[in-house]
């Protein structure tokens, strides 16, 4: 067993290589003096330091491991609740998919109820984990890291709440807004097709296959044009500008935001979230140039500013990570967190505060433009309707061939639809309002 040795040199200036007299506490031979070489004293001191450091390292690693398990348990609670609520949304969407055009007021109430349900379901788990974190931090030797982990836990709870709430809102919008609009346009086109083939003035019986395809393409192009006019892509820089102008943080700071679009700033790609190459490597000495800092100015101030730039970069990428589309709440979170780090770095000069917020705005604008572009390409009303073009063509062809009189087919479709679980993007739809002609999507 190791026995800790208290060392006391008989001379205050013994050098390495010289001999030194050291008292060793020994219960059997109290007060006995032994002579150790100075190199041995150095080794014993080094051992004691390494021993203490090793114990601290083990204590910290164990603390970190236990803490990360609480973060994981909170994430699992959110995931379980999110999956359950999304199933409820899909069921409710199935009940409303053939209803009147989207009621924004009802949708706002629905979304609020789903968000409240998510919070209510997760709250008990979060409260239990809150107690667990406090118990973890009470462990022996962990006091020195208590404040650090309390802050980590606080930030983690905030981040998880933001991210899951955003995911819920995104799923809701996809189901109740985008899909609903797509269904309405498909119904509108089916109605036009029905009227076309019921018209006595139509010469459809004389059409060739090319004539039919040409007519369908014209009808579909007209519908797509209407969709583009009613649901144009979001102007992300303008949307973000509005959020900044309406932000209480920006108003309180009395900040005048600079232009972002087309300002020629360095491009920050959404895929560089891992920070490699590092921010300082990418920006070089541009920080000081942007702030017009003179070489003679206080070095501490420059360090604080450069550190703040790095923190702003990390904040923006952390908030944007995993987001599927643009939402004002993302920008509000960026403004709030960036302002908090500005305060924590003791940056109070107006021009410096302005530059930090503008830098955060530039980063989130470029990231959101990339993210929204990818989202629109797959999930916009235009994209979803365009993806259904061939389904609509098949409907057009079947109606043109006189399938509308098949009562047996209508009955079969009705029975099938009763068994089909309604999803976010139903491939089958029957419109019972059409009495004279079948109305479905293949």
N, C-alpha and C positions, 0 to 999 in steps of 0.2 A: 504493500500500500504506500502511495506517495505521501510524504510528510512535508508540509509547507515549511520553508526555511526563512527566518527573518535575518536579513543581512545588515550589518552595520560596520562600515569601514572605520578603522582606527585613525585613518588620515584622510582629510577632505580632498587631497590632490594625488591620490595613488593613481598611477598611470598603468595602462595595459603593459604586461611584461614584468611589472614589479610585483613584489609579494605584499599581501594585505592580511591583516589579522581580523578575523571575523568571529563573532560570538554566535554559537549555534545553540538554540534552546533545546535542552535535553532533560527531561524529567529525572533521569537517572543520575546525571552529572551536572547539576546546576552550576552555572558560572564557569564552566570549563571553556578555555580558549583554544581554538584551533587555527592553524595558519593555512590559508588557501591562496593559490596564485590569483592574480587579478583577472586572468582569462577565465578562471573557474567562476569567479564572482559574476562576470559578464554573462557566462552561459546560464547561470542560475537565474539572473534577472530576465534574460531573454526567454527562458522557459516559463517563468511566471507570467510574463506579458502574453506569450503565445497561448498559455493555458487559459487565461482569462478571455482572450479574444476568441478562442475556440469554443468556450462555453457560451459566450454571447452569440456566436454564429449559429450554434445548435439551437439555442433558445429562440432566436429570430426566425430561423427556418421553420421550426415547429409552429410558432405563432402565425407565420404567413400561410402555412399549409392549412391550419384550422380556420383562419379567416377566409381563405379562398373557398372553402367548403360552404360557408354561409352565403357567399355571393352566388355560388352555384345553386344552392337550395332556393334562393329568391328567384333566380332565373327560371328554375324548373316550375315554381309556383305560377309565375307569369305565363309560361308556355302552356301549362295545363289549363289555366283559365282562358287564355286566348283561343285555344283549340275548341273549348266548349262553347265559347261565345260566338265563334265563327260558324259553328254548326247551327246555332240558333239564328244567326243572320241569314244563312242559306235557306233555312226553313221558312223564315219570314219573307225572304225574297220570293220564294216559290208562291206564296200566297198573294203577292202584290204584282207579279210580273205582267199580268194581263189587265191591270187596273188603268185608271186614267193617267195622263202625263204626270211626270214627277212633281210631287208636292214638296217644295223646299222646306216649308215649315214642319211638315210631318217628318221629313228626313232628319232635320236638325234635332227634333225630339227623340227620334229613334237612336241617333248617334249618341246623344247625351245619356240615354238610358243604358246603352251598351258600355260606354265609358265608365259610368257609375258602377255597373255590375262587375267590370274588370277590377276596379279599385276595391270594391267590397269583398270580392273573393280573395284577393291577394293580401288584404290588410291583416287578417289574423296571423298568417305566416310571417309577414314582415315584423309584426309586433313580437312574435316568439324569437325571431332571429335577432331583433334588437337586444333582447335580454341575453341571448347567447353570446353576442359580440362583447357585451359588457363583462360577462363572466370570463370569456377568453382573455380579455385584456387585464384581468385581475391576477393572472398567473404570476408566479414568482419570477422575478427578473425581467418582467415585461413592461414595467412602469414607464421606462424611458421612451417606448414606442407608442404609448397609449394615445396621445394626441394625434400622431401621424395616422394611426389606423382608424380612429374615430372620424377623421376628415375623409379618409378613403371610403369608409362605409357611407357617410353622408352623400358623397359624390356618386357612389355606385347606386344608391337608392334613387337619386334624382335622375341619373342617366337611364336606368331601367324603366322608371315610370314614363319618362319622355319617349323612349324608343318603342315601348309596347303600346302606348297610347297612339303614337303615330302609325304604327303597323295596323292597329285596329281601325283607325280612320281611313287608311289607304284601302284596306279590304272592304270597308263599308262603301266608300266612294265607287270602287270597282263594281260592287254588286248592285247598289241601289241607284247610282247615277249613270256611270258609263254603260253598263249592260242594259239598263232601262231605256236609255236613249237609243241604243242600237236596236232594241226590240221594236221601239216605236217606228223607227225608220224602215225596218223590214216589213212591218205591218202596212205602212204607207205604200211601200212598193208593191206588196202583194195585192193591195186594193187596186192599184193602177193596172196591174197585170190582169186582174179579174175583169175590170171594166173594159180593158182593151179587147179581150176575147169574147165578151158578152155583147159588144157593140155590133149592131147590124150594119154599120157603115164600114166595118173593118173588112179588108180583103185578105185576111190571114190564111184562108184556105189556099190562096195562090202563092204563098211565100215558099221560097226555097229555104234550105237550112241556113245558108249564108244570110238571107233576108232576116230570118228570125234572130240570128246571132247579132246582126247589126242593130236591129231594133232594141234588143235587150241591152246591148252595150250603151246605146244612147240613153235609155231610161236609167241605167245604173250610174252613168257618168253625171247625169243631172242630179240624182240623189246625192252623190258624193260631193258635188259642188255646193249643194245646199248645206251639207254637213260642215264643209270647210268654212262656210260663211257664218254659221251659227256657233261652231266650236273651233275657232282658230287656235293655233299653238300659243301658249302663254309667252308673253314678253318678259322673260325672267329678270333682266336688269331693271325693268320698270316696276315689276312686282316687288322686288327687293328694295328699290328706292322708296316705294310707298311705305314699306314696313319701317325703314329707318326714319322717315319723316314723321311717322305716327308714334314712334317709340318714346316712352316717357324718359328713358335713359338719355337719349339724344337731345330731347327737349330740355331736360334738366341741365345737361352739359352745355346747352346752347351751341351745339356743333353744327356747322354748315358743311354737309357732305359734298365731296367733290364728285365729278363725273367719273363713271367706271367704264362704260362700254366704249371700246375703241381708243382707250387711253394709252395703248402701247406698252402696258406693263408686262412683266415676265409672265409667261403662261404657266399655270399650275394645273397639271393634269390630275384627274380624280384618282388615277391609279398610283399616285406617288404618296399615298397616305402613310407608308411605312417610314417616311422621312429619309430615304436613302436615294441620292446623296443628301447629306444633312442640309438643313435650312441655311446655315452660315456658308456652306460651300456653294449653294445655289445663288445666294444673294450677295456673297462676298462682302465688299465694303459699301454696298449700296445703302445699307441702313443709315450710315452716317451721312452719306451724300443726300439721301432723301430728306433728312432732318436739318441739312445745312450746318452740321456740327463742325466747328473749327478744331484743328489738331490740338490746340492749346486748352480746349475745354476739359472739364473734369472727367477723368477716366472712369470714375465710378458711375457717373451719369450715363456715359456711353455703354458701359456694361449692362446697366439696368435696362436701357432701351433695347439693346440687342437681345437680352434675355426675354424681354417682353415680346419682341417679334417672334421669337421661337415659341413662346407660350401661346401666342395668338394662332400661330400656324397649327400647333398641336390641338388646340381647342376646336378650331374650325373643322379639321379633319376628323376629330373624334365625334363631333355632333353630326357631321354629314355621313359618316360611315354607316353602311347598311340601309340608307334611305333609298326608297324606290322611285320617289317622285317629289316634286316641289310642294312645300307647304309653308305658309307664313310662320308657323310656330318654330320651324327650324331657324329662321332668321332671328326671331325674337330671342331664342336661346343663345345664338351666337352673340348678339348684342349684349345680353345680360352677363354672359361668362367672360367676354372680352373686357367689359367694363370692370368686372370684379378683379381680373388679373392686373389691369392698369392700376387700380387702387392698391393692390397688394405689393406692387413694385414701386409704390410711392412716386408715380409719374403724375405730375399735376400741371405742368406747363401746357397751355392750350394747344400750341402747334403740335406737341408730341402726342397728346391725347387724341387730337384730330387725326394724326397720321396712323395711330394704332387702329382706330375704328375704321378708317378708310382701307387700311390693309386687310382687316378682317372682312370687310365688305367685298373687296376685290376677290379674295379667296373664295368666299361662299358663293359669289356670283358665278365664277367659272365652274366651280364644282356642280352647282345646281343646274347650270346650262347643260352640262354633259349628262347629268342624271336624268333631267327632264326630257332631253332629246331621245335617250334610250327608252324611257317610259312611253313617250308619245308614239314611238315607232311600233310598239306592240300593244298598247293599252288604250289609246285614244279612241273616241267614238269613230273617227275616220278610219283608223287602222283596223278596228274590230269589224266594222261594216265591210271594208274592203276585203278582209279575210273570208267573209261569207259570200263573196261574189259567186263562186261556182255553185254553192248551195242554192242561191237565188236563181241562177241560170237553170238548174235542174227543175226547180219549181215552175219557172217560165215554160220550159219544154213540156212538162207533164200537163200543165193547164192547156197548152196549145194543142195537145193530143186528145183532149176531151176527157181527162180523168175525173172531172168534176162531178160526174153522175154516178160515181162508184160509191153507193151507200155502204157496201160491205167494207170498203177501205176505210171509210169514215169511222165505222164502228170499231174496226181493228185498231185504228190510231187512238181512239178514245180509251180503249182498254189498255193499250200499251203505255199511254201517258200516265195512267193511274198507278202503274208499277214503277215507272222511271223516277229515280230520286232526282229532284231538281238540283242542278248545280249552278255555279256562278256563270256558266256559259252553256246553257241548254242547247242541245243539237236538234231537239224536236220541239215544235210549237204548234198548237192547234187553236185556231180562232173560231170559236163556236158562233160568232156573229155572222159568218158567211154561210148562208143557207143554200146558196146555189152552186157553190164551188168549194173544193177542198182548199184549206189554207194551212200549209205546213212547211217546215224546213227539213231538208234531208240532212 
